[in-house]
């Protein structure tokens, strides 16, 4: 059986756009309901990422004619999440700078609350810990960390899901 040719870039870009849109919609739902920093939103975001990677890998395998190597599955999964992360990061910058600039202060208060709740930081160091966290919560840093963090998470997810979505071609070797 001959393997078809399909562009990993085009397939990943399309899947990444769809995944990015779904991720943004999840974020919008939690923002509108007043829970933008919810743990449930975070876990749902991971579930959406995993589902998006698996669907991207399955669609790419179909485009290749039903077979796909582990490396191809890994590549399409990783690129899909990178494209989705770029789109989601652009949305995050717009959310924090244009749509609702007050979210930066809300995030700072939420972070302080979480630090106090954990109880690992002495009281006299809480302000310093919050200020240190705030340096990483600027829209620009969120965008950079969103893209690189997305790539790292995409790599981990793709390394695992590629094991299950790959399908090696059957050798028609006869003696």
N, C-alpha and C positions, 0 to 999 in steps of 0.2 A: 504494500500500500504506500502510495506516494504522499508525502506531507505537503499540504498547501502552504503558500507563503502569505503571511499577514504581518503588517507593520506593528511592532510592539509599541512604538511611540504613539501612533494614532489610536490604537486600542486602549492604551493606558491613559491617554489624554481624555478620551471620551468617558471612560470609566471614572477617571479622577474628577471630571466635571460633575458627573452624576453624584458621586460620593461626596464631593464638596458641597453640592446643593443640599443633599440630605442632611449633612452635618450642620450646615447653617440653619436649616429648618428646625432641627432639634434644638439648637442654641436659641433661636427666636422663640420657640414655644416656652422654653424655660425662662427666658428673659421676660416675655409677656406675662407669664404667670407669677412673676416676682421671685423666682428661684434661680437666678443666673449662676450661683456658685454651689448648687446642690450636688451632693455625692451621687444621687440618682442620675443627674445629667451627665456626670463624668462616666459612670458605668454604662449608661445608654450610648454615649459617644464611642466607647470601646467596642460595644456590640455592633454598632453601625459600621465601624472601621473593619472589623473582622468579616462581617457579612459582605461589605463592599469589596474587600480583597478577594474573598472566595468567588463572588459573582464575576469579578473581572477576570480571574484565572479561568473559570469555567467558560466564559464567553470567548476568551482568547483561544482556549483549547478547541472550541467549536470552529473558530475561524481558521485554525490550523488543520482542520479535518479530523479532529478527534484524538490526536496524540499531542503530547507536550512534555518536554523534558523538565526535570526539576529546576534547572537554571532558567528556562523560559518562564516557568510559573513564578519563580522568585523575582525575576526581573519585572514582569508585568504587575505583580502585586506591589512591589516597592515603588515603581514609577507611578502607579495609580494613587498611592497614599501621598507621594510627594506632590503630585498635581493637586490633589484634594487639599493638602495642607497649605499650599500657596493660596488657593481660593479662600479657604477658611481664615487664613491669617489676614488677608486683605479685608475680609468682613470684620474681623476682630478690631483691626485698626480703625475702620469706619465706625464701628460700634462705640469704641472708647473715645474717639476724637470728634465725631460728627453727630451720631445718633443720640448718645447719652454720655457726655463727658463726666457726669457725676459718678459714673460707674468706677472710675479710678479711686475715688475716695471711699466708695462702698466696698471695693475690693480690699483697700487698706484696712478698713474697720473689720471686715470679715477675717482677714489674716491675723489681726491682733486678737480677735476673739478666739481663733483656733489655737494660737500660741498660748494664750492664757489657759484655755481648756485642757491642753496637753499637760501643762504644769511642769515642763522640763526646763523652762528658762526662768532663772531667778527674777523677781519683780523689778529689781533695779536695771535689768538688762532687756526688759520687754520692749521699751521704746527703741533701743538700738537694734533689736531684732526686727522690729516692724519697719524701721527706716531702711535697713539692709534689704528686706524683702521688697520694699517699695521701689528700690532701684531696678529690680528685675520686672516690675509690673508696669513699666511705661509701654505705650502702644508699640513703639519701635522694637523694644526688647521682646515683647509678646509675639511680634511678627517673626523675628529671627528665631526665637525659641520654638515657636509654632512650626516653622518649616523644618528646622533641624530635629526637633523632638518628634515631629511627625515622621520624618525619614527614619529615625531610630526605631520608633514604634512600628512603622511600616515594615522595616527590615525584620524585626522580631516576629511579627504576625506572618509575614510572607515566608520566612524560614519554616515556620510550623505548618501553615496551610498548604504550602507547595508539596509537602510530603503526601497529602491526601488528594490534591487535585491533579498531580502529574499523571500522565499515562504514556508509558514508553511504547514505541511502535513495536508491532509484532514482526519478528524476523521471518521472512519466507524462505528460510534456508532449508534446502532439501539436498540429500546426497544422491 
